[in-house]
Amino acid sequence: MAMKKQRSLVVCLSEIEDPRVGNGVRHDLSEVLVIAVCAIFAEVEGFEDMAAWATVKEPWLKRFLRLEHGIPSHDTFNRIFRILDPKQFEQVFRSWIGSVVGAMRQNIAIDGKALRGSARASDGPVHMVSAFATHLGLVLGQEKVANKSNEITAIPKLLETLAVKGCLVSIDAMGTQREIARCIRALGADYLLAVKGNQPTLHEALEDAFIGEWDNAHNIVQSGHGRQVFQIYRTLSNTGQVDVATWSDCSVLGRVDSVRVVAGQESKVETRYYIASGAMTTEAFAAAVRDHWGIENQLHWSLDVIFSEDARRLTADHGPQNFSLLTKMALNLLRQDVSIPKQSLRLRRKRIGWDDDGRMALLGLTPL
């Protein structure tokens, strides 16, 4: 299959419409956004840090930016990210990463995360739902959960902006809803949905289906950090246990039993259930479940530990949402950086923050 030509992130950023009006606009929007992307690698914690970093790096920035009015102030960075249309910003992000990923079959994990530093006295934190290509380790898009709503309404909106045809979409129990299953199938994708107590009838049907069923088992043992985890994966064909009209095209039922052993002490057995559409062997089911769990350590852990997302105190207007996407841009760029493949993401971020030439190459910047 022919791949689309990869688009430059810098070129994509130049397509965003400037939300500022009037004669007081001094700094080119695309230049401000390029500075922000560059600065995020230098461990900036907010807009004041961003402006300070850009001031130090002004001679380097002028190699490829005109900067007719010098470096923007931290108030300018703050104001732009507060009023920048997040839909436009996300559309550009999806256009860019879509050209990177291309049209290929893949597993896509959907999960939500709160931006804890965005909480205000009157409101809780901003909550974002992200789509993550598990094999590639790349964020495909994000959708903000509306105030006084939950992930159930945000997930279909996110899915409809992505090219998911032919993919397997996995979602935790919050997203196990009939409408979401129908949405995924209507988009030409298959689903893998976790089932918990929020769907009691479905959960009970799965419990009953697996009573006395020990065929098609696939065992996995994982060791590390002083513990062992024993997992048994099992699948059954859906032969009427789950209504396919209610749960669109449900064809596979899955069960995972897990036991942890730490310092010789064995935990209680933890059991999780799943439903899936499409053909799926037990081995493929086990791989897909493990892929979905990867969103926690590949995406959420990286955002919190490497980019300190939860510690970021941004609360006003679109600032938290836009800065979250800016961070995901940087994370995607780091995951594409293969110059030192065995280096950790943490060190890769530091190296790009230190190395002007490396940063220039990573972003595809060209001198004026």
LOFI-967301 format. One record per residue (C-alpha): residue in three letters; x, y, z; residue number from 1. Coordinates in nm, 2 decimals, padded with zeros to 4 digits. Example, Ala and Ser with C-alpha at 12.3 -4.5 7.8 and 13.67 -1.06 7.14 Angstrom:
// LOFI-967301
- ALA	01.23	-00.45	00.78	1
- SER	01.37	-00.11	00.71	2
***
This chain:
// LOFI-967301
- MET	00.00	00.00	00.00	1
- ALA	00.14	00.34	-00.10	2
- MET	00.22	00.56	00.19	3
- LYS	00.14	00.93	00.21	4
- LYS	00.43	01.17	00.21	5
- GLN	00.51	01.27	00.56	6
- ARG	00.43	01.63	00.63	7
- SER	00.66	01.86	00.82	8
- LEU	00.52	01.96	01.16	9
- VAL	00.65	02.32	01.11	10
- VAL	00.46	02.34	00.78	11
- CYS	00.14	02.21	00.95	12
- LEU	00.17	02.47	01.22	13
- SER	00.18	02.75	00.97	14
- GLU	-00.17	02.65	00.86	15
- ILE	-00.33	02.75	01.19	16
- GLU	-00.55	03.06	01.17	17
- ASP	-00.43	03.34	01.40	18
- PRO	-00.70	03.41	01.66	19
- ARG	-00.56	03.76	01.73	20
- VAL	-00.71	04.06	01.56	21
- GLY	-00.61	04.43	01.53	22
- ASN	-00.30	04.62	01.48	23
- GLY	-00.14	04.51	01.80	24
- VAL	-00.03	04.18	01.67	25
- ARG	00.35	04.19	01.67	26
- HIS	00.47	03.82	01.66	27
- ASP	00.40	03.58	01.38	28
- LEU	00.18	03.29	01.51	29
- SER	00.36	03.01	01.34	30
- GLU	00.69	03.14	01.48	31
- VAL	00.55	03.15	01.83	32
- LEU	00.43	02.79	01.79	33
- VAL	00.76	02.67	01.65	34
- ILE	00.94	02.83	01.95	35
- ALA	00.70	02.66	02.19	36
- VAL	00.76	02.32	02.03	37
- CYS	01.14	02.37	02.05	38
- ALA	01.12	02.49	02.41	39
- ILE	00.92	02.19	02.53	40
- PHE	01.23	01.98	02.50	41
- ALA	01.42	02.21	02.74	42
- GLU	01.21	02.10	03.04	43
- VAL	01.01	02.43	03.05	44
- GLU	00.73	02.42	03.32	45
- GLY	00.52	02.71	03.18	46
- PHE	00.51	03.02	02.96	47
- GLU	00.76	03.22	03.18	48
- ASP	01.01	02.94	03.13	49
- MET	00.93	02.93	02.76	50
- ALA	01.00	03.30	02.71	51
- ALA	01.32	03.28	02.92	52
- TRP	01.45	02.98	02.72	53
- ALA	01.37	03.16	02.39	54
- THR	01.56	03.47	02.50	55
- VAL	01.87	03.26	02.57	56
- LYS	01.83	03.08	02.24	57
- GLU	01.75	03.39	02.03	58
- PRO	02.07	03.37	01.81	59
- TRP	01.99	03.00	01.73	60
- LEU	01.62	03.08	01.67	61
- LYS	01.71	03.35	01.42	62
- ARG	01.88	03.09	01.21	63
- PHE	01.54	02.99	01.08	64
- LEU	01.28	03.24	01.22	65
- ARG	01.26	03.61	01.12	66
- LEU	01.16	03.73	01.47	67
- GLU	01.10	04.08	01.34	68
- HIS	01.00	04.20	01.69	69
- GLY	01.23	03.98	01.89	70
- ILE	01.13	03.71	02.14	71
- PRO	00.76	03.71	02.25	72
- SER	00.70	03.78	02.62	73
- HIS	00.56	03.51	02.85	74
- ASP	00.23	03.71	02.84	75
- THR	00.22	03.67	02.47	76
- PHE	00.28	03.29	02.49	77
- ASN	00.02	03.27	02.76	78
- ARG	-00.24	03.47	02.57	79
- ILE	-00.20	03.28	02.24	80
- PHE	-00.23	02.94	02.40	81
- ARG	-00.54	03.06	02.60	82
- ILE	-00.73	03.18	02.29	83
- LEU	-00.59	02.94	02.02	84
- ASP	-00.88	02.73	01.88	85
- PRO	-00.80	02.38	02.01	86
- LYS	-01.00	02.22	01.73	87
- GLN	-00.78	02.38	01.47	88
- PHE	-00.47	02.29	01.67	89
- GLU	-00.59	01.93	01.70	90
- GLN	-00.68	01.92	01.33	91
- VAL	-00.33	02.02	01.24	92
- PHE	-00.19	01.77	01.48	93
- ARG	-00.40	01.49	01.33	94
- SER	-00.30	01.59	00.97	95
- TRP	00.07	01.58	01.07	96
- ILE	00.06	01.25	01.26	97
- GLY	-00.17	01.10	01.00	98
- SER	00.10	01.16	00.74	99
- VAL	00.35	00.99	00.97	100
- VAL	00.14	00.68	01.04	101
- GLY	-00.03	00.65	00.70	102
- ALA	-00.31	00.40	00.63	103
- MET	-00.21	00.09	00.81	104
- ARG	-00.38	-00.17	01.02	105
- GLN	-00.29	-00.12	01.39	106
- ASN	-00.42	-00.15	01.74	107
- ILE	-00.55	00.18	01.88	108
- ALA	-00.60	00.22	02.25	109
- ILE	-00.84	00.48	02.38	110
- ASP	-00.81	00.61	02.74	111
- GLY	-00.87	00.92	02.95	112
- LYS	-00.64	01.12	03.17	113
- ALA	-00.70	01.42	03.40	114
- LEU	-00.46	01.72	03.38	115
- ARG	-00.44	01.75	03.75	116
- GLY	-00.26	02.09	03.76	117
- SER	-00.56	02.24	03.57	118
- ALA	-00.80	02.21	03.86	119
- ARG	-00.95	02.53	04.00	120
- ALA	-01.14	02.59	04.32	121
- SER	-01.47	02.60	04.13	122
- ASP	-01.40	02.31	03.89	123
- GLY	-01.22	01.98	03.87	124
- PRO	-00.92	01.93	03.64	125
- VAL	-00.95	01.92	03.26	126
- HIS	-01.00	01.56	03.14	127
- MET	-00.86	01.45	02.80	128
- VAL	-00.93	01.13	02.61	129
- SER	-00.64	01.02	02.38	130
- ALA	-00.61	00.77	02.10	131
- PHE	-00.28	00.59	02.10	132
- ALA	-00.12	00.37	01.83	133
- THR	00.02	00.10	02.06	134
- HIS	00.27	-00.07	01.82	135
- LEU	00.41	00.27	01.70	136
- GLY	00.40	00.44	02.04	137
- LEU	00.24	00.75	01.89	138
- VAL	-00.05	00.97	02.00	139
- LEU	-00.31	00.99	01.71	140
- GLY	-00.54	01.26	01.86	141
- GLN	-00.71	01.39	02.17	142
- GLU	-01.06	01.51	02.27	143
- LYS	-01.15	01.72	02.57	144
- VAL	-01.43	01.58	02.79	145
- ALA	-01.70	01.84	02.82	146
- ASN	-01.77	01.99	03.15	147
- LYS	-02.02	01.79	03.36	148
- SER	-01.98	01.50	03.11	149
- ASN	-01.77	01.19	03.09	150
- GLU	-01.56	00.99	02.85	151
- ILE	-01.86	00.82	02.70	152
- THR	-01.95	01.14	02.50	153
- ALA	-01.59	01.23	02.40	154
- ILE	-01.49	00.89	02.27	155
- PRO	-01.72	00.88	01.96	156
- LYS	-01.61	01.24	01.87	157
- LEU	-01.25	01.14	01.89	158
- LEU	-01.30	00.82	01.68	159
- GLU	-01.48	01.01	01.41	160
- THR	-01.18	01.23	01.35	161
- LEU	-00.94	00.93	01.30	162
- ALA	-00.88	00.69	01.02	163
- VAL	-00.96	00.37	01.21	164
- LYS	-01.09	00.15	00.93	165
- GLY	-00.93	-00.19	00.96	166
- CYS	-00.79	-00.12	01.30	167
- LEU	-00.86	-00.28	01.64	168
- VAL	-00.99	-00.02	01.89	169
- SER	-00.95	-00.11	02.26	170
- ILE	-01.12	00.07	02.54	171
- ASP	-01.14	00.02	02.92	172
- ALA	-01.47	-00.04	03.10	173
- MET	-01.58	00.32	03.10	174
- GLY	-01.62	00.31	02.72	175
- THR	-01.80	-00.02	02.71	176
- GLN	-02.12	00.12	02.58	177
- ARG	-02.35	-00.01	02.31	178
- GLU	-02.34	00.32	02.12	179
- ILE	-01.96	00.32	02.12	180
- ALA	-01.94	-00.04	01.99	181
- ARG	-02.18	00.05	01.71	182
- CYS	-01.97	00.36	01.63	183
- ILE	-01.65	00.16	01.60	184
- ARG	-01.82	-00.10	01.37	185
- ALA	-01.98	00.17	01.16	186
- LEU	-01.63	00.32	01.11	187
- GLY	-01.50	-00.01	00.97	188
- ALA	-01.30	-00.11	01.28	189
- ASP	-01.32	-00.39	01.53	190
- TYR	-01.34	-00.34	01.90	191
- LEU	-01.20	-00.49	02.22	192
- LEU	-01.39	-00.37	02.52	193
- ALA	-01.33	-00.44	02.89	194
- VAL	-01.64	-00.55	03.09	195
- LYS	-01.69	-00.46	03.45	196
- GLY	-01.97	-00.39	03.69	197
- ASN	-02.10	-00.09	03.50	198
- GLN	-02.26	-00.34	03.26	199
- PRO	-02.39	-00.59	03.51	200
- THR	-02.60	-00.80	03.27	201
- LEU	-02.32	-00.84	03.03	202
- HIS	-02.07	-00.91	03.31	203
- GLU	-02.29	-01.18	03.45	204
- ALA	-02.33	-01.34	03.10	205
- LEU	-01.95	-01.36	03.06	206
- GLU	-01.91	-01.51	03.41	207
- ASP	-02.16	-01.78	03.32	208
- ALA	-02.01	-01.84	02.98	209
- PHE	-01.67	-01.93	03.13	210
- ILE	-01.78	-02.16	03.40	211
- GLY	-01.59	-02.48	03.36	212
- GLU	-01.43	-02.36	03.04	213
- TRP	-01.05	-02.41	03.04	214
- ASP	-00.98	-02.48	02.68	215
- ASN	-00.80	-02.23	02.45	216
- ALA	-00.58	-02.11	02.74	217
- HIS	-00.27	-01.90	02.68	218
- ASN	-00.03	-01.86	02.97	219
- ILE	00.21	-01.57	03.02	220
- VAL	00.46	-01.52	03.31	221
- GLN	00.62	-01.17	03.35	222
- SER	00.90	-01.10	03.59	223
- GLY	01.06	-00.77	03.70	224
- HIS	01.09	-00.52	03.99	225
- GLY	01.10	-00.80	04.24	226
- ARG	00.77	-00.96	04.14	227
- GLN	00.62	-01.22	03.91	228
- VAL	00.28	-01.19	03.74	229
- PHE	00.11	-01.51	03.62	230
- GLN	-00.17	-01.45	03.36	231
- ILE	-00.41	-01.70	03.20	232
- TYR	-00.59	-01.57	02.88	233
- ARG	-00.89	-01.76	02.75	234
- THR	-01.14	-01.70	02.47	235
- LEU	-01.47	-01.84	02.36	236
- SER	-01.67	-01.79	02.04	237
- ASN	-01.99	-01.60	02.10	238
- THR	-02.25	-01.86	02.03	239
- GLY	-02.55	-01.67	02.18	240
- GLN	-02.42	-01.58	02.52	241
- VAL	-02.40	-01.21	02.42	242
- ASP	-02.67	-01.06	02.20	243
- VAL	-02.50	-00.94	01.87	244
- ALA	-02.78	-00.70	01.81	245
- THR	-02.72	-00.52	02.14	246
- TRP	-02.34	-00.55	02.12	247
- SER	-02.27	-00.50	01.75	248
- ASP	-02.11	-00.80	01.59	249
- CYS	-01.97	-00.94	01.91	250
- SER	-01.79	-01.26	01.81	251
- VAL	-01.53	-01.33	02.08	252
- LEU	-01.56	-01.34	02.46	253
- GLY	-01.24	-01.31	02.66	254
- ARG	-01.12	-01.37	03.02	255
- VAL	-00.79	-01.29	03.19	256
- ASP	-00.70	-01.43	03.53	257
- SER	-00.39	-01.27	03.70	258
- VAL	-00.20	-01.35	04.01	259
- ARG	00.10	-01.15	04.15	260
- VAL	00.37	-01.30	04.36	261
- VAL	00.58	-01.05	04.56	262
- ALA	00.84	-01.17	04.81	263
- GLY	00.68	-01.51	04.81	264
- GLN	00.34	-01.37	04.89	265
- GLU	00.07	-01.46	04.64	266
- SER	-00.22	-01.21	04.57	267
- LYS	-00.58	-01.30	04.52	268
- VAL	-00.68	-01.40	04.16	269
- GLU	-00.79	-01.09	03.97	270
- THR	-01.03	-01.17	03.68	271
- ARG	-01.12	-00.94	03.39	272
- TYR	-01.36	-01.00	03.11	273
- TYR	-01.38	-00.86	02.75	274
- ILE	-01.59	-00.87	02.44	275
- ALA	-01.45	-00.83	02.09	276
- SER	-01.57	-00.82	01.73	277
- GLY	-01.39	-00.98	01.44	278
- ALA	-01.18	-01.30	01.43	279
- MET	-00.93	-01.33	01.72	280
- THR	-00.72	-01.62	01.84	281
- THR	-00.65	-01.65	02.22	282
- GLU	-00.29	-01.55	02.14	283
- ALA	-00.41	-01.24	01.95	284
- PHE	-00.65	-01.16	02.23	285
- ALA	-00.36	-01.18	02.49	286
- ALA	-00.15	-00.95	02.27	287
- ALA	-00.43	-00.69	02.23	288
- VAL	-00.50	-00.68	02.60	289
- ARG	-00.13	-00.63	02.68	290
- ASP	-00.11	-00.36	02.41	291
- HIS	-00.39	-00.17	02.57	292
- TRP	-00.23	-00.18	02.91	293
- GLY	00.07	-00.02	02.74	294
- ILE	-00.11	00.32	02.71	295
- GLU	-00.05	00.36	03.09	296
- ASN	00.33	00.33	03.07	297
- GLN	00.39	00.44	02.72	298
- LEU	00.17	00.75	02.72	299
- HIS	00.04	00.85	03.06	300
- TRP	00.36	00.76	03.25	301
- SER	00.56	00.95	02.99	302
- LEU	00.34	01.26	03.01	303
- ASP	00.37	01.27	03.39	304
- VAL	00.72	01.16	03.46	305
- ILE	00.91	01.29	03.15	306
- PHE	00.70	01.60	03.09	307
- SER	00.56	01.67	03.44	308
- GLU	00.21	01.72	03.30	309
- ASP	00.03	01.68	03.63	310
- ALA	00.25	01.94	03.80	311
- ARG	00.18	02.20	03.53	312
- ARG	-00.03	02.48	03.67	313
- LEU	-00.24	02.60	03.37	314
- THR	-00.60	02.66	03.44	315
- ALA	-00.73	02.94	03.21	316
- ASP	-00.94	02.90	02.89	317
- HIS	-00.79	02.67	02.63	318
- GLY	-00.44	02.68	02.78	319
- PRO	-00.44	02.33	02.95	320
- GLN	-00.59	02.16	02.64	321
- ASN	-00.35	02.33	02.40	322
- PHE	-00.04	02.27	02.62	323
- SER	-00.14	01.90	02.65	324
- LEU	-00.14	01.87	02.27	325
- LEU	00.19	02.06	02.25	326
- THR	00.34	01.80	02.49	327
- LYS	00.21	01.51	02.28	328
- MET	00.37	01.67	01.97	329
- ALA	00.70	01.66	02.15	330
- LEU	00.64	01.30	02.27	331
- ASN	00.56	01.18	01.91	332
- LEU	00.87	01.36	01.78	333
- LEU	01.09	01.18	02.04	334
- ARG	00.94	00.84	01.96	335
- GLN	01.03	00.90	01.59	336
- ASP	01.39	00.99	01.69	337
- VAL	01.60	00.69	01.60	338
- SER	01.94	00.86	01.62	339
- ILE	02.02	00.68	01.95	340
- PRO	01.75	00.40	01.96	341
- LYS	01.86	00.25	02.29	342
- GLN	01.85	00.58	02.48	343
- SER	01.55	00.63	02.71	344
- LEU	01.29	00.89	02.63	345
- ARG	01.40	01.09	02.93	346
- LEU	01.75	01.12	02.80	347
- ARG	01.64	01.17	02.45	348
- ARG	01.43	01.47	02.56	349
- LYS	01.73	01.61	02.75	350
- ARG	01.96	01.56	02.46	351
- ILE	01.73	01.74	02.22	352
- GLY	01.70	02.02	02.47	353
- TRP	02.08	02.05	02.48	354
- ASP	02.17	01.98	02.12	355
- ASP	02.08	02.27	01.89	356
- ASP	02.17	02.08	01.57	357
- GLY	01.98	01.77	01.69	358
- ARG	01.67	01.97	01.77	359
- MET	01.69	02.14	01.43	360
- ALA	01.72	01.80	01.25	361
- LEU	01.43	01.65	01.46	362
- LEU	01.19	01.93	01.36	363
- GLY	01.31	01.95	01.01	364
- LEU	01.40	02.32	01.05	365
- THR	01.59	02.48	00.76	366
- PRO	01.80	02.80	00.78	367
- LEU	01.66	03.12	00.62	368
***
